[in-house]
């Protein structure tokens, strides 16, 4: 029955464990769900405002429908460009991490071929760049009517 008399003040490591446990619960039970909910509310509000703006443009004049379609095409084009740029940056970062890992593991373990593990993130980065530059569909400059 000695476990009932537990006090975090008896052992400094136990106190650290209690502190970290409370922090983990606060992070995973409170903070992450709250941030996720706030972000989903923001996205919903943006979608509502975008739809409302497009509806008003469409109803305003005969040219409104064309302007709304052009706006939609431009937004889609900007999303594609942003995604491609993100893949380029991620590919370069993975290649850099792979090279750094090869150098670090070669210097650390020397005789063993463990340093070849650095090729894994390097090849992932190469695959990302190959997709962006060779395999992905080109981004259309303008919608053809």
N, C-alpha and C positions, 0 to 999 in steps of 0.2 A: 504494500500500500504506500510505498514511499513515492511513487509517481504522482500521487495526489498532492504531495507537498512540494511540487516543482515550483521553483521561482527563477525567473530569468536573471536575477541578480546573483545567484549562486555561481553561475558559470558565464564568463564573458562570451563564449561561443554561442551559448543558448540565447543570450540577449541579441546577438547579431542575427541568429536564425529567426527569432520572433520579429525583429525589425524588417528583415527581408521578406518574410512571409506576409506581413501586413502590406508592404509595398507591392508585392506581386498580386495580392488580392485587389488592391486599389487599382492597379494597372489593368488587369484583365477583366475585372467585374464592373468597374466604373468608367475609367478613362476611355478605353478602346471602344466600348459600345456607345458612349456619349459622342465621341468624335465621329464614328460611323453614322450615327443618327443625324448629327448636324450636317455632315457632308451630303447625305441623301436628301435632306430638306433643301439644301442649297441647289442641288442638281434639279430637283423637282420644280423649284421656284424659277430657275433659269429656263427650263423647258416650257413652263407656263408662259413666261414673258415672251419667249421666242415665238411660240405659237400665236399668242395674242397680237404681237407685232406683225407677223405674216398675215394674219386674218385681216387686220386693219389695212395693210398695204394692198391686199387683194381686193378688198371692198371699195377702196378709195377711187380708183379709176381703171380704165381699160389697160393702161400700161402697168397697173399694179401687179397683175398676175405675172407678167414678164419679170418685173423687178423682184418679186418674191422668189421666183424660180432661180434667177441669177444669184440672189442672196443665199439660197439653199446650196447651189452648186459651189459657190465660193467658200461657204462654211465647210462643206465636205472636202473640198480641195485643201483647205488649211489644216483640217484634221489629218489628212493623209500625209501632208508635208511634215507635220509635227511628229507623227508616228515614225516616219522614215528617219528624221533627224535623231529621234530617240534611239532607234536601232543602230544608227551609225555610232553614236556616242557609247552605247552599251557594248558594241563590238570592239571599239578601240580600248575601252576600259578592260574588257575581258582579255584582250591580247596583252595589255600591259601587266595585268595580274598574272597571267601565265608566264610571261618572261621573267617577272620578278620572282615568282615561285620557283622557276627552274634555277635561277641564279642562287636564291636563298638555300634551296635544298641541296644544290650541288656543293655549296660552301659548307653546309652543316653536316651532311652525311658523306660527302666525297666519294668513297669507293663504291657504294651501292648505287643502283640505278633508280633510286627513289625520286630523284629530281625530275624524272620523266612524267610524274604526276602533274607537273606544271603545264604539260601540253594539253590537258583536258580543258581548262578555261581558255587557253589560247586557241584551240580548235573551235570552241563554241563562239568565240569572237570572230574568227575567220568565217564561220558559217553564217553569222549575222550579216557580215559585210557582203558575202557572196549573194545572200538573199536580196539585200538592198540594191546592190549594183547590177546584178545579173538576172535574178528570177522574178522580182516583183513587177507587177503591171505598172506601166508608166502613168504618171499623174497627168490627167488631161488639163490643158490650159483653160479650156472653155467648152461649155456644152454646145454641141451642134444642134441647131433647131431643125 
